[in-house]
């Protein structure tokens, strides 16, 4: 399967891997949509804001419906299925890569998704500010005929992400996004991503984060609702599901690629977590490819 959301040179800033689109830029024709309407792996951060209307996206095999004033963000390596055109939809969407994000003057914890929600709902005032940020980015990246200085593009992208970061944590339990527990949970998630296929023990991760296993358990449970072990297992199964949709690995190859020494154990764990066997998922994918 082809990776998605590689940003064409003709649609991006000369020096940045960033692209913006809106309802003013037409969708592909129906014929082309039918060809591209397949699960694929995101290679960039993907953010879509619905000004009015409703549309359903599929992210990591989950349907997510967005309506007026709602926003969805996706992260690199997630499996994404492009939606068909929705009538009377007004929206903005922006894509940018890790290198562009690294040029911004601060970090944005919401992009790590610590609260396990990839949608954001805004109050009226924040909605108008977010809309204005998208409009400005759309103007300087898509409408203006002359290239805009990189610093200006980054300034407005930074402003937009500040709004999203604030709204993501708003109305949750009083959380200081710089507090120690949240910082440690973000470190935990990064450790999981970095060492996923190595499958380190919970004790090893706790030691790496300078925490006791009990402290790590409490922090992970607070932000994810599950234990560190279950969090790691769930993440492995998500990765397995992703790979099943964009690669042609056999069950044995998939198990070894994810760090399992015993393919049979991997198969049992996959069925326990998903309710389906790996073979059933492969057969479904093959049936869809024939349609």
ROTIFI-176361 format. One record per atom (N, C-alpha, C, O): y, x, z. Coordinates in steps of 0.1 Angstrom, whole numbers, padded with zeros to 4 digits, always signed. Layout:
<recs>
YXZ/...
</recs>
This chain:
<recs>
-0012+0008+0000/+0000+0000+0000/+0012+0009+0000/+0013+0019+0007/+0022+0005-0007/+0035+0012-0008/+0043+0010+0005/+0043-0001+0010/+0050+0021+0009/+0059+0019+0020/+0071+0012+0016/+0075+0013+0004/+0078+0005+0025/+0089-0003+0021/+0102+0002+0027/+0102+0011+0035/+0113-0003+0021/+0127-0001+0026/+0131+0014+0025/+0139+0019+0033/+0125+0021+0015/+0132+0033+0011/+0145+0030+0004/+0145+0021-0005/+0155+0036+0008/+0169+0031+0003/+0172+0037-0010/+0173+0050-0011/+0174+0029-0021/+0177+0035-0034/+0191+0042-0034/+0200+0038-0027/+0191+0053-0041/+0204+0061-0042/+0216+0053-0046/+0227+0055-0041/+0213+0043-0055/+0225+0036-0060/+0231+0026-0050/+0241+0020-0053/+0223+0024-0039/+0228+0013-0030/+0231+0019-0016/+0233+0012-0006/+0233+0032-0015/+0235+0038-0002/+0248+0047-0003/+0252+0051-0013/+0253+0050+0009/+0264+0059+0010/+0259+0073+0005/+0247+0077+0007/+0268+0081-0001/+0264+0093-0007/+0257+0103+0003/+0248+0110-0001/+0262+0103+0015/+0257+0113+0025/+0248+0107+0036/+0242+0114+0044/+0247+0093+0036/+0239+0087+0047/+0228+0078+0041/+0230+0072+0030/+0217+0077+0048/+0207+0068+0044/+0209+0055+0051/+0203+0051+0060/+0219+0047+0045/+0222+0034+0051/+0225+0024+0039/+0231+0028+0029/+0220+0012+0041/+0221+0002+0030/+0225-0011+0037/+0220-0014+0048/+0233-0019+0031/+0236-0032+0036/+0235-0043+0025/+0237-0040+0013/+0231-0055+0029/+0229-0066+0019/+0233-0079+0026/+0234-0079+0038/+0236-0089+0018/+0240-0102+0023/+0237-0113+0013/+0231-0110+0002/+0240-0125+0017/+0237-0136+0008/+0244-0136-0005/+0241-0142-0015/+0255-0127-0005/+0263-0126-0018/+0256-0117-0028/+0259-0117-0040/+0246-0109-0023/+0238-0101-0032/+0225-0108-0034/+0217-0110-0024/+0222-0113-0046/+0210-0122-0048/+0197-0116-0044/+0195-0104-0046/+0188-0125-0040/+0174-0120-0038/+0168-0117-0052/+0173-0120-0062/+0156-0111-0051/+0149-0108-0064/+0144-0122-0069/+0144-0132-0062/+0141-0122-0082/+0136-0134-0088/+0123-0138-0082/+0116-0130-0075/+0119-0150-0084/+0106-0155-0078/+0094-0147-0083/+0086-0144-0075/+0094-0143-0096/+0083-0135-0101/+0082-0122-0094/+0071-0117-0090/+0094-0115-0092/+0093-0102-0085/+0090-0104-0070/+0083-0096-0065/+0095-0115-0064/+0091-0117-0050/+0076-0119-0048/+0071-0113-0038/+0070-0125-0057/+0055-0127-0056/+0048-0114-0056/+0037-0113-0050/+0053-0104-0064/+0047-0091-0065/+0049-0083-0052/+0041-0075-0048/+0061-0085-0046/+0064-0076-0034/+0061-0083-0021/+0063-0078-0010/+0056-0096-0022/+0054-0104-0009/+0041-0099-0003/+0031-0107-0003/+0040-0087+0001/+0028-0081+0007/+0032-0073+0019/+0043-0068+0020/+0024-0073+0030/+0027-0064+0041/+0029-0050+0037/+0022-0045+0029/+0039-0043+0044/+0042-0029+0041/+0048-0023+0053/+0052-0030+0062/+0048-0010+0053/+0053-0003+0065/+0068+0000+0064/+0072+0006+0054/+0076-0003+0074/+0090+0000+0074/+0092+0015+0076/+0085+0022+0084/+0101+0021+0068/+0104+0035+0070/+0118+0037+0075/+0122+0048+0078/+0125+0026+0078/+0139+0026+0083/+0140+0016+0094/+0132+0007+0096/+0151+0017+0102/+0154+0006+0111/+0160-0005+0102/+0167-0003+0092/+0156-0017+0105/+0159-0029+0098/+0165-0040+0107/+0159-0044+0117/+0178-0044+0104/+0184-0054+0112/+0189-0065+0103/+0196-0063+0093/+0186-0078+0107/+0191-0089+0099/+0198-0099+0108/+0192-0102+0119/+0209-0103+0105/+0217-0113+0113/+0219-0126+0105/+0224-0125+0093/+0216-0137+0111/+0217-0150+0104/+0230-0157+0108/+0231-0161+0120/+0239-0158+0099/+0251-0165+0102/+0249-0180+0102/+0254-0187+0111/+0242-0185+0092/+0238-0199+0092/+0226-0201+0084/+0223-0193+0074/+0218-0211+0087/+0206-0214+0080/+0194-0210+0089/+0195-0207+0100/+0182-0209+0082/+0170-0206+0090/+0160-0199+0080/+0159-0202+0068/+0153-0189+0085/+0143-0181+0077/+0133-0175+0087/+0136-0172+0098/+0121-0174+0081/+0110-0168+0089/+0106-0155+0084/+0102-0153+0072/+0106-0145+0093/+0102-0131+0089/+0088-0129+0096/+0084-0136+0106/+0080-0120+0090/+0068-0116+0096/+0068-0101+0100/+0069-0092+0091/+0068-0098+0113/+0069-0084+0117/+0057-0081+0126/+0054-0088+0136/+0050-0070+0123/+0037-0067+0130/+0028-0079+0131/+0022-0082+0141/+0027-0086+0119/+0018-0097+0118/+0021-0110+0126/+0013-0119+0128/+0034-0110+0131/+0038-0121+0139/+0050-0128+0132/+0059-0122+0127/+0049-0142+0131/+0060-0149+0124/+0072-0151+0134/+0069-0155+0146/+0084-0148+0130/+0096-0149+0138/+0106-0157+0130/+0111-0152+0120/+0110-0168+0135/+0119-0177+0128/+0133-0175+0134/+0135-0175+0147/+0143-0172+0126/+0157-0170+0130/+0165-0181+0125/+0163-0187+0114/+0175-0185+0133/+0185-0196+0130/+0199-0191+0133/+0201-0179+0135/+0208-0200+0132/+0223-0196+0133/+0225-0187+0145/+0221-0190+0156/+0232-0176+0142/+0236-0167+0153/+0225-0158+0159/+0228-0152+0169/+0214-0158+0153/+0203-0149+0158/+0201-0137+0150/+0204-0137+0138/+0195-0127+0156/+0193-0114+0149/+0180-0109+0152/+0174-0110+0163/+0174-0102+0142/+0161-0096+0143/+0162-0081+0140/+0169-0077+0130/+0156-0072+0148/+0156-0058+0144/+0141-0053+0144/+0133-0056+0152/+0139-0045+0133/+0126-0039+0131/+0127-0024+0132/+0138-0018+0130/+0116-0017+0135/+0117-0003+0137/+0107+0004+0128/+0097-0002+0123/+0110+0017+0125/+0101+0024+0116/+0086+0023+0120/+0083+0024+0132/+0077+0022+0110/+0063+0021+0112/+0058+0007+0115/+0045+0005+0115/+0067-0002+0117/+0062-0016+0119/+0058-0022+0106/+0064-0018+0095/+0048-0031+0106/+0044-0038+0093/+0053-0050+0091/+0055-0058+0100/+0059-0051+0079/+0069-0061+0076/+0065-0068+0063/+0061-0062+0053/+0066-0081+0063/+0064-0089+0051/+0077-0096+0047/+0082-0104+0055/+0082-0092+0036/+0095-0098+0031/+0094-0113+0030/+0083-0118+0024/+0104-0121+0034/+0103-0136+0033/+0108-0140+0019/+0115-0133+0012/+0103-0152+0015/+0108-0158+0003/+0123-0163+0005/+0127-0164+0017/+0130-0165-0005/+0144-0170-0004/+0144-0183+0004/+0136-0192+0001/+0154-0184+0012/+0156-0197+0020/+0169-0203+0015/+0179-0196+0012/+0169-0216+0013/+0181-0223+0008/+0192-0223+0018/+0189-0224+0030/+0204-0222+0013/+0216-0224+0022/+0216-0213+0033/+0221-0216+0044/+0211-0202+0030/+0211-0191+0041/+0222-0182+0039/+0225-0177+0028/+0230-0179+0050/+0240-0169+0050/+0236-0159+0060/+0233-0161+0072/+0236-0146+0055/+0230-0136+0064/+0236-0122+0060/+0243-0121+0050/+0234-0113+0069/+0237-0098+0066/+0224-0091+0071/+0218-0094+0081/+0221-0080+0063/+0210-0071+0068/+0214-0057+0065/+0220-0054+0055/+0211-0048+0074/+0214-0034+0072/+0202-0026+0075/+0194-0029+0084/+0200-0015+0068/+0189-0006+0070/+0195+0008+0072/+0204+0012+0065/+0189+0016+0081/+0194+0030+0082/+0182+0038+0088/+0173+0033+0095/+0182+0051+0085/+0170+0059+0089/+0173+0067+0102/+0184+0066+0107/+0163+0074+0107/+0164+0082+0119/+0175+0092+0118/+0182+0094+0128/+0177+0098+0107/+0187+0109+0106/+0201+0103+0107/+0210+0109+0113/+0203+0091+0102/+0216+0085+0103/+0219+0081+0118/+0230+0083+0123/+0208+0076+0124/+0209+0072+0138/+0213+0084+0147/+0221+0083+0156/+0207+0096+0143/+0209+0108+0151/+0224+0113+0150/+0228+0121+0158/+0231+0109+0140/+0245+0113+0138/+0255+0105+0147/+0266+0109+0148/+0250+0094+0153/+0259+0086+0161/+0261+0093+0175/+0252+0100+0179/+0272+0090+0181/+0276+0097+0194/+0269+0093+0206/+0271+0099+0217/+0260+0083+0206/+0253+0079+0218/+0239+0073+0214/+0236+0071+0202/+0231+0070+0224/+0218+0065+0222/+0218+0050+0224/+0227+0045+0231/+0209+0043+0218/+0208+0028+0219/+0195+0024+0224/+0185+0022+0216/+0193+0022+0238/+0180+0018+0243/+0174+0006+0237/+0161+0005+0237/+0181-0003+0232/+0175-0016+0227/+0166-0012+0215/+0156-0020+0212/+0169-0001+0208/+0160+0002+0196/+0146+0007+0200/+0137+0008+0192/+0145+0010+0213/+0132+0013+0219/+0124+0001+0222/+0112+0001+0225/+0132-0011+0223/+0126-0024+0226/+0120-0024+0240/+0108-0028+0241/+0127-0020+0251/+0121-0020+0264/+0117-0033+0270/+0108-0034+0278/+0124-0044+0265/+0121-0057+0271/+0112-0065+0262/+0110-0077+0264/+0106-0058+0252/+0096-0065+0243/+0101-0077+0236/+0093-0087+0236/+0113-0077+0231/+0118-0088+0224/+0127-0082+0212/+0136-0075+0215/+0123-0085+0200/+0130-0079+0189/+0140-0089+0182/+0144-0087+0171/+0143-0100+0190/+0154-0109+0186/+0165-0108+0196/+0163-0106+0208/+0177-0111+0191/+0189-0111+0200/+0197-0124+0196/+0199-0127+0185/+0201-0131+0207/+0209-0143+0205/+0223-0140+0211/+0224-0134+0222/+0234-0144+0204/+0247-0141+0208/+0255-0153+0213/+0252-0164+0209/+0264-0151+0223/+0274-0162+0226/+0284-0162+0214/+0284-0153+0206/+0292-0172+0214/+0302-0174+0203/+0311-0162+0201/+0313-0158+0189/+0316-0157+0212/+0325-0145+0210/+0318-0133+0204/+0323-0127+0195/+0307-0130+0210/+0299-0119+0205/+0294-0121+0190/+0294-0112+0182/+0291-0133+0187/+0287-0136+0173/+0298-0133+0163/+0295-0128+0153/+0310-0137+0167/+0321-0134+0158/+0324-0119+0156/+0327-0115+0145/+0322-0112+0167/+0324-0097+0166/+0313-0091+0158/+0316-0082+0150/+0301-0095+0160/+0290-0090+0152/+0292-0093+0137/+0289-0085+0129/+0295-0106+0135/+0298-0110+0121/+0308-0101+0114/+0307-0096+0103/+0319-0098+0122/+0330-0090+0116/+0325-0076+0114/+0329-0070+0104/+0317-0070+0123/+0312-0057+0120/+0304-0056+0108/+0305-0047+0100/+0295-0066+0106/+0287-0067+0093/+0296-0068+0081/+0294-0062+0071/+0306-0077+0082/+0315-0078+0071/+0322-0065+0067/+0323-0062+0055/+0326-0058+0077/+0333-0045+0074/+0323-0035+0068/+0327-0029+0058/+0311-0034+0073/+0301-0025+0067/+0298-0030+0053/+0296-0021+0044/+0297-0043+0051/+0294-0048+0038/+0305-0044+0028/+0303-0040+0016/+0318-0045+0033/+0329-0041+0024/+0329-0027+0020/+0330-0023+0009/+0327-0018+0030/+0328-0004+0027/+0316+0002+0020/+0317+0012+0014/+0304-0004+0022/+0292+0001+0016/+0289-0006+0003/+0282+0000-0006/+0293-0019+0001/+0288-0026-0011/+0300-0031-0020/+0298-0030-0032/+0311-0035-0014/+0321-0041-0022/+0331-0031-0027/+0334-0031-0039/+0335-0022-0019/+0345-0012-0023/+0340-0003-0034/+0328+0001-0034/+0348-0001-0044/+0344+0007-0056/+0344+0022-0053/+0336+0030-0059/+0352+0027-0043/+0353+0041-0040/+0345+0044-0028/+0346+0036-0018/+0338+0055-0027/+0330+0059-0015/+0339+0060-0003/+0350+0065-0004/+0334+0055+0008/+0341+0056+0021/+0336+0069+0029/+0325+0073+0028/+0346+0075+0036/+0342+0087+0043/+0330+0084+0053/+0329+0073+0059/+0322+0094+0054/+0310+0092+0063/+0314+0089+0077/+0307+0081+0083/+0324+0095+0082/+0328+0093+0096/+0332+0078+0098/+0329+0072+0109/+0338+0072+0088/+0342+0057+0090/+0329+0049+0090/+0328+0039+0098/+0320+0052+0081/+0307+0044+0081/+0300+0045+0094/+0296+0035+0100/+0299+0057+0099/+0293+0059+0112/+0300+0052+0124/+0294+0047+0133/+0313+0052+0123/+0321+0045+0134/+0318+0030+0134/+0316+0025+0145/+0317+0024+0123/+0315+0010+0122/+0300+0007+0125/+0297-0004+0132/+0291+0015+0121/+0277+0013+0125/+0275+0015+0140/+0268+0007+0146/+0282+0025+0146/+0281+0027+0160/+0287+0015+0167/+0281+0010+0177/+0298+0009+0163/+0304-0003+0169/+0294-0015+0169/+0293-0022+0178/+0287-0016+0157/+0278-0027+0156/+0266-0026+0166/+0263-0035+0173/+0261-0014+0167/+0249-0011+0176/+0253-0012+0190/+0245-0016+0198/+0266-0009+0194/+0271-0011+0208/+0270-0026+0211/+0266-0029+0222/+0275-0034+0202/+0274-0049+0204/+0260-0054+0206/+0257-0062+0215/+0251-0049+0197/+0237-0053+0198/+0230-0048+0211/+0223-0056+0217/+0233-0036+0215/+0227-0031+0227/+0232-0039+0239/+0224-0042+0248/+0245-0042+0240/+0250-0050+0251/+0243-0064+0251/+0239-0069+0262/+0243-0071+0240/+0237-0084+0239/+0222-0084+0242/+0217-0094+0248/+0215-0074+0239/+0201-0073+0241/+0198-0074+0256/+0188-0080+0260/+0206-0067+0264/+0203-0066+0278/+0211-0077+0286/+0209-0078+0298/+0219-0085+0280/+0227-0095+0287/+0218-0106+0292/+0208-0110+0285/+0222-0112+0303/+0215-0123+0309/+0200-0120+0313/+0192-0129+0315/+0197-0107+0314/+0184-0103+0319/+0186-0101+0334/+0197-0103+0339/+0176-0096+0341/+0178-0092+0355/+0189-0081+0354/+0189-0073+0345/+0197-0081+0364/+0208-0071+0364/+0203-0057+0361/+0196-0050+0370/+0206-0052+0349/+0200-0039+0345/+0211-0030+0341/+0220-0033+0332/+0212-0019+0347/+0221-0008+0342/+0212+0000+0332/+0202+0006+0335/+0217+0000+0319/+0208+0006+0309/+0206+0021+0311/+0199+0027+0304/+0214+0026+0320/+0212+0040+0323/+0204+0042+0336/+0203+0054+0341/+0199+0031+0342/+0192+0033+0355/+0179+0041+0354/+0174+0042+0343/+0175+0046+0365/+0163+0055+0364/+0151+0049+0359/+0143+0054+0351/+0148+0037+0364/+0135+0030+0360/+0135+0027+0345/+0125+0030+0339/+0146+0022+0340/+0146+0019+0325/+0145+0032+0317/+0138+0033+0307/+0152+0042+0322/+0151+0055+0315/+0137+0061+0315/+0132+0066+0305/+0130+0059+0326/+0116+0063+0327/+0107+0055+0318/+0098+0060+0312/+0110+0042+0317/+0101+0034+0309/+0103+0038+0294/+0094+0038+0286/+0116+0041+0290/+0119+0045+0277/+0111+0058+0274/+0106+0060+0263/+0112+0067+0284/+0104+0080+0283/+0089+0077+0281/+0082+0084+0273/+0084+0067+0289/+0070+0064+0288/+0067+0059+0274/+0057+0063+0268/+0075+0050+0268/+0073+0045+0255/+0073+0056+0244/+0065+0056+0235/+0083+0065+0246/+0083+0076+0237/+0071+0085+0238/+0066+0090+0228/+0066+0087+0250/+0054+0095+0252/+0042+0089+0245/+0034+0095+0239/+0041+0075+0247/+0030+0068+0240/+0031+0070+0225/+0021+0072+0219/+0043+0068+0219/+0045+0070+0205/+0041+0084+0200/+0035+0086+0190/+0046+0094+0208/+0044+0108+0204/+0029+0112+0205/+0025+0120+0197/+0022+0107+0215/+0009+0112+0218/-0002+0101+0216/-0012+0101+0222/+0002+0091+0208/-0007+0079+0206/-0021+0083+0203/-0030+0078+0210/-0023+0090+0193/-0037+0093+0188/-0044+0104+0197/-0056+0106+0195/-0037+0110+0205/-0043+0119+0215/-0049+0112+0226/-0058+0117+0233/-0044+0100+0229/-0049+0091+0240/-0050+0099+0253/-0060+0100+0259/-0038+0104+0258/-0038+0110+0271/-0041+0100+0282/-0039+0088+0280/-0045+0105+0293/-0047+0097+0305/-0034+0092+0311/-0024+0098+0309/-0035+0081+0319/-0023+0076+0326/-0018+0087+0335/-0006+0089+0337/-0027+0094+0342/-0024+0105+0351/-0016+0116+0344/-0006+0121+0350/-0020+0119+0332/-0013+0130+0324/+0001+0125+0321/+0010+0133+0321/+0003+0113+0317/+0016+0108+0313/+0025+0107+0325/+0036+0111+0325/+0019+0102+0336/+0027+0102+0349/+0032+0116+0353/+0044+0117+0357/+0023+0125+0352/+0027+0139+0355/+0038+0144+0346/+0047+0151+0351/+0037+0141+0333/+0047+0146+0323/+0060+0140+0327/+0071+0146+0324/+0061+0127+0332/+0073+0121+0335/+0078+0123+0349/+0088+0118+0354/+0070+0132+0357/+0074+0135+0371/+0073+0123+0379/+0082+0121+0388/+0063+0115+0377/+0061+0102+0385/+0047+0102+0391/+0038+0109+0386/+0045+0095+0402/+0032+0092+0407/+0026+0081+0398/+0033+0074+0391/+0013+0080+0398/+0007+0070+0390/+0011+0056+0395/+0012+0046+0387/+0013+0054+0408/+0017+0041+0413/+0031+0038+0409/+0034+0026+0405/+0040+0048+0408/+0054+0046+0404/+0054+0042+0389/+0061+0033+0385/+0046+0049+0381/+0045+0046+0367/+0040+0032+0365/+0045+0025+0356/+0030+0028+0372/+0024+0015+0371/+0035+0004+0374/+0037-0005+0366/+0043+0006+0385/+0053-0004+0388/+0064-0005+0378/+0068-0016+0374/+0068+0007+0372/+0079+0007+0362/+0074+0000+0349/+0081-0008+0343/+0062+0004+0344/+0057-0002+0332/+0054-0017+0333/+0057-0025+0324/+0049-0021+0345/+0047-0035+0348/+0060-0043+0348/+0060-0054+0343/+0070-0037+0353/+0083-0043+0354/+0089-0047+0340/+0094-0058+0338/+0088-0037+0331/+0094-0039+0318/+0085-0045+0307/+0090-0050+0297/+0072-0043+0309/+0063-0048+0298/+0054-0059+0303/+0048-0066+0294/+0052-0061+0316/+0043-0071+0321/+0029-0067+0321/+0020-0075+0326/+0025-0055+0317/+0011-0051+0318/+0011-0037+0324/+0021-0030+0326/-0001-0032+0327/-0003-0019+0332/-0001-0008+0322/-0002-0011+0310/+0001+0004+0326/+0002+0015+0316/-0010+0016+0307/-0009+0018+0295/-0022+0015+0313/-0034+0016+0305/-0035+0004+0294/-0038+0007+0282/-0032-0008+0298/-0032-0019+0289/-0021-0018+0279/-0022-0021+0267/-0009-0012+0283/+0002-0010+0273/-0003+0000+0262/-0001-0003+0250/-0010+0011+0266/-0014+0021+0257/-0025+0014+0248/-0025+0017+0235/-0034+0007+0253/-0044+0000+0245/-0038-0009+0235/-0042-0009+0224/-0029-0018+0240/-0023-0027+0231/-0015-0020+0220/-0016-0025+0208/-0009-0009+0223/-0002-0002+0212/-0012+0004+0202/-0009+0004+0190/-0023+0009+0207/-0033+0014+0197/-0039+0003+0188/-0041+0005+0176/-0041-0009+0194/-0046-0020+0186/-0035-0024+0175/-0039-0028+0164/-0023-0024+0179/-0012-0028+0170/-0012-0017+0158/-0011-0021+0147/-0014-0005+0162/-0014+0006+0152/-0026+0004+0143/-0025+0006+0130/-0037+0000+0148/-0049-0003+0140/-0047-0014+0131/-0050-0013+0119/-0040-0025+0135/-0037-0036+0127/-0027-0032+0116/-0029-0036+0104/-0018-0024+0119/-0008-0019+0109/-0016-0011+0098/-0014-0014+0086/-0024-0002+0102/-0031+0006+0093/-0041-0002+0084/-0043+0001+0072/-0047-0012+0090/-0056-0021+0082/-0048-0028+0070/-0054-0032+0061/-0035-0029+0072/-0027-0037+0062/-0020-0027+0052/-0015-0032+0042/-0019-0014+0055/-0013-0006+0045/-0021+0006+0041/-0016+0015+0034/-0033+0007+0045/-0042+0018+0041/-0056+0013+0037/-0059+0001+0040/-0064+0022+0032/-0077+0018+0027/-0088+0025+0035/-0098+0029+0029/-0086+0027+0048/-0095+0034+0056/-0107+0026+0059/-0106+0013+0060/-0119+0032+0061/-0131+0025+0066/-0130+0024+0081/-0121+0029+0087/-0139+0016+0087/-0138+0014+0101/-0140+0027+0108/-0132+0030+0118/-0149+0035+0104/-0151+0048+0110/-0139+0057+0109/-0135+0064+0118/-0134+0058+0097/-0122+0066+0094/-0110+0062+0103/-0103+0070+0108/-0108+0049+0104/-0097+0043+0112/-0099+0047+0127/-0089+0051+0133/-0111+0046+0132/-0114+0049+0146/-0111+0064+0148/-0104+0067+0158/-0115+0073+0140/-0113+0087+0142/-0098+0090+0141/-0093+0098+0148/-0091+0083+0131/-0076+0086+0129/-0068+0082+0142/-0058+0088+0144/-0073+0072+0149/-0066+0067+0161/-0071+0074+0174/-0066+0071+0185/-0080+0084+0172/-0084+0092+0184/-0096+0087+0191/-0099+0092+0202/-0103+0078+0185/-0116+0073+0191/-0127+0082+0186/-0129+0083+0174/-0135+0087+0196/-0147+0095+0192/-0159+0086+0188/-0168+0090+0182/-0158+0074+0193/-0170+0064+0191/-0165+0052+0183/-0158+0043+0189/-0168+0051+0170/-0163+0040+0162/-0168+0026+0167/-0161+0016+0166/-0180+0026+0173/-0186+0014+0178/-0177+0009+0190/-0174-0003+0191/-0173+0018+0199/-0165+0014+0210/-0151+0009+0205/-0146-0001+0210/-0146+0016+0195/-0133+0011+0189/-0135-0003+0183/-0126-0012+0185/-0146-0006+0177/-0148-0019+0171/-0149-0030+0181/-0143-0041+0180/-0156-0027+0192/-0157-0036+0203/-0143-0039+0210/-0140-0050+0213/-0136-0028+0212/-0122-0030+0218/-0113-0038+0209/-0106-0046+0214/-0114-0035+0196/-0105-0043+0186/-0108-0058+0187/-0099-0066+0187/-0121-0061+0187/-0125-0075+0187/-0121-0082+0201/-0117-0093+0201/-0122-0074+0212/-0119-0079+0225/-0104-0082+0225/-0100-0092+0231/-0095-0074+0219/-0081-0075+0220/-0076-0085+0209/-0065-0092+0212/-0082-0087+0198/-0077-0095+0187/-0085-0108+0185/-0080-0117+0179/-0097-0108+0190/-0105-0120+0187/-0112-0119+0173/-0120-0128+0170/-0109-0109+0166/-0116-0107+0152/-0121-0093+0152/-0116-0083+0158/-0132-0092+0144/-0138-0078+0141/-0130-0071+0131/-0123-0077+0123/-0131-0058+0131/-0124-0050+0120/-0129-0054+0107/-0121-0055+0097/-0141-0057+0105/-0147-0061+0092/-0141-0074+0087/-0138-0075+0076/-0139-0083+0097/-0133-0096+0093/-0119-0094+0087/-0115-0100+0078/-0111-0085+0094/-0097-0083+0090/-0098-0076+0076/-0089-0080+0067/-0107-0067+0074/-0108-0060+0061/-0112-0070+0050/-0106-0069+0039/-0121-0079+0053/-0125-0089+0043/-0113-0098+0039/-0111-0102+0028/-0105-0102+0050/-0094-0111+0047/-0084-0104+0038/-0078-0110+0029/-0081-0091+0041/-0072-0084+0033/-0077-0083+0018/-0069-0084+0009/-0089-0080+0017/-0095-0079+0003/-0094-0092-0004/-0091-0093-0016/-0096-0104+0003/-0095-0117-0003/-0081-0119-0008/-0079-0125-0019/-0071-0116+0001/-0057-0118-0003/-0053-0110-0015/-0045-0114-0023/-0059-0097-0016/-0055-0088-0027/-0060-0094-0040/-0055-0090-0051/-0070-0103-0040/-0075-0108-0052/-0067-0120-0057/-0068-0124-0069/-0059-0126-0048/-0051-0138-0052/-0040-0135-0062/-0033-0144-0066/
</recs>
